[in-house]
């Protein structure tokens, strides 16, 4: 394991959702929904979307430690990996990550991190995750090693019926 930071990353679930209907070869698929939230670390705040639609998700109002952040080749970016316990580690059924994503259908229980543009598309994911890496003590440009921290999840996953559509 790499550097260990005395860092707390706070993930706050909101009460709005992003709705997007993906198109595949010009044909609309089922709508995908992402719960809008915030991620706070080191005095900075980032926007998030977490896949709704019945996908697996982290329990709310809970601390996940030791959570880690590291470089992930698939995303060509840093990712946050909350430690969900030995059962999840053994079965790999709940490998939830915070990773780059621009629309809710890019997520399957994971959380996208970045900033929303006016159309509700998440942008700047990779620069935001790179900044979070630095704020957690990760060495600039490192593509190996990891940093550890406490991830605090505030709020439970809400059903869409208890939320309102996202707006600026």
LINPEVEN-V975559 format. One record per helix or strand of 2 or more residues. SS is the DSSP state (h for helix, s for strand). FROM is the first residue (numbers start at 1). LEN is the number of residues. Records with the same first field share a line. If there is no record, write none. Layout:
SS=FROM-LEN  FROM-LEN
This chain:
s=4-21  27-15  44-8  62-11  77-5  97-3  111-6  122-2  146-9  164-2
h=86-6  104-3  125-11  160-3
